[in-house]
Amino acid sequence: MKAGSQLYRTADLLNEPVWKVYVAIRITGIRLEGGAGHEHIGRLWWVNPASGAAEERPNTRAELVAWIEDQNGKAYVESGGHRADVGVVKPPYGPKYLRTYADGQWTDNLLALPHR
């Protein structure tokens, strides 16, 4: 295996064979639950551009937070040819949540995605 490659075993999260290698997933949509801010994103849809498949897959916020933190997963949002990486926000209270960042600043790209 190449240096830097990651194998992900979270079958529930990725819904792919254990051997599948992921570079980064692209978040394509969100579902808000109980509010309008980033902390209210409860579900996210994504595609894996490396696989060439166009099928979107859903996961909960908690599942993607765990994948990013525990398995060094990478995710991003793309719009108009610009890419913003997705990071985990650790608030002083309440659950961790996802937000995009670019140029060292937190951004609102996730909230601009289609809502489902």
C-alpha positions as a printed NumPy array, in Angstrom:
array([[  0.   ,   0.   ,   0.   ],
       [  1.271,   3.497,  -0.798],
       [  2.4  ,   5.72 ,   2.039],
       [ -0.402,   7.991,   3.193],
       [ -3.17 ,   5.712,   1.918],
       [ -5.936,   4.885,   4.369],
       [ -8.107,   1.791,   4.575],
       [-11.487,   2.339,   6.213],
       [-13.255,  -0.477,   8.008],
       [-16.393,   1.386,   9.041],
       [-18.789,  -0.549,   6.822],
       [-21.835,   1.311,   8.142],
       [-20.211,   4.647,   7.353],
       [-18.753,   4.041,   3.937],
       [-20.923,   1.202,   2.718],
       [-17.987,  -0.085,   0.69 ],
       [-15.726,  -3.145,   0.829],
       [-13.084,  -3.038,   3.554],
       [-10.244,  -2.798,   1.038],
       [-11.576,   0.339,  -0.659],
       [ -9.125,   3.273,  -0.477],
       [-10.538,   6.779,   0.011],
       [ -8.73 ,  10.007,  -0.733],
       [-11.524,  12.467,   0.157],
       [-15.285,  12.518,  -0.097],
       [-17.258,  15.455,  -1.508],
       [-20.253,  16.546,   0.56 ],
       [-23.239,  17.212,  -1.728],
       [-26.212,  17.915,   0.538],
       [-27.368,  18.366,   4.124],
       [-30.415,  17.972,   6.352],
       [-30.936,  20.462,   9.174],
       [-32.618,  19.326,  12.388],
       [-34.042,  21.816,  14.879],
       [-32.325,  24.989,  13.715],
       [-30.461,  26.74 ,  10.934],
       [-26.79 ,  26.741,  12.031],
       [-23.959,  24.302,  11.439],
       [-24.597,  22.615,  14.781],
       [-28.048,  21.637,  13.447],
       [-26.742,  19.675,  10.445],
       [-27.918,  16.176,  11.338],
       [-27.335,  14.289,   8.091],
       [-25.011,  14.776,   5.138],
       [-24.922,  13.258,   1.646],
       [-21.636,  12.598,  -0.115],
       [-19.953,  11.018,  -3.117],
       [-16.522,   9.476,  -3.478],
       [-14.974,  11.06 ,  -6.601],
       [-12.119,   8.521,  -6.526],
       [-14.562,   5.67 ,  -7.173],
       [-16.092,   7.321, -10.233],
       [-19.568,   6.43 ,  -8.923],
       [-22.191,   9.166,  -8.973],
       [-24.314,   7.515,  -6.273],
       [-24.773,   9.74 ,  -3.224],
       [-24.616,   8.182,   0.21 ],
       [-25.986,   9.548,   3.49 ],
       [-24.446,   9.531,   6.957],
       [-25.197,  11.209,  10.226],
       [-23.123,  14.1  ,  11.487],
       [-21.806,  11.907,  14.339],
       [-20.66 ,   9.2  ,  11.902],
       [-18.752,  11.676,   9.731],
       [-17.231,  13.432,  12.761],
       [-15.97 ,  10.049,  14.006],
       [-14.651,   9.117,  10.548],
       [-12.736,  12.39 ,  10.229],
       [-11.323,  12.252,  13.761],
       [-10.734,   8.544,  14.288],
       [ -9.784,   7.413,  10.798],
       [ -8.219,  10.604,   9.444],
       [-11.033,  10.895,   6.91 ],
       [-11.066,  13.861,   4.543],
       [-14.124,  15.664,   3.207],
       [-14.727,  18.827,   1.225],
       [-17.363,  20.969,  -0.454],
       [-16.927,  22.203,  -4.017],
       [-18.773,  25.094,  -5.604],
       [-17.956,  27.138,  -8.671],
       [-14.56 ,  25.494,  -9.01 ],
       [-13.588,  26.431,  -5.44 ],
       [-12.938,  23.847,  -2.768],
       [-13.417,  24.225,   0.981],
       [-12.28 ,  21.479,   3.33 ],
       [-14.567,  20.165,   6.065],
       [-13.337,  20.239,   9.655],
       [-14.678,  19.267,  13.06 ],
       [-15.726,  22.055,  15.426],
       [-15.427,  21.259,  19.145],
       [-17.73 ,  23.678,  20.981],
       [-17.346,  24.265,  24.747],
       [-20.635,  22.407,  25.238],
       [-22.817,  20.239,  23.033],
       [-21.827,  17.71 ,  20.381],
       [-19.072,  18.232,  17.843],
       [-20.217,  19.355,  14.421],
       [-18.885,  19.912,  10.906],
       [-18.033,  23.168,   9.188],
       [-16.006,  24.151,   6.149],
       [-12.84 ,  26.205,   6.258],
       [-10.732,  27.934,   3.639],
       [ -7.699,  30.161,   3.965],
       [ -7.596,  29.522,   7.718],
       [-11.17 ,  30.79 ,   8.26 ],
       [-14.387,  28.932,   9.072],
       [-16.886,  29.338,   6.208],
       [-20.558,  28.599,   5.512],
       [-20.201,  26.372,   2.438],
       [-22.01 ,  23.435,   4.059],
       [-25.088,  25.568,   4.751],
       [-25.156,  26.651,   1.09 ],
       [-25.523,  23.037,  -0.122],
       [-28.92 ,  21.67 ,  -1.181],
       [-31.153,  20.874,   1.792],
       [-32.978,  17.53 ,   1.88 ]])
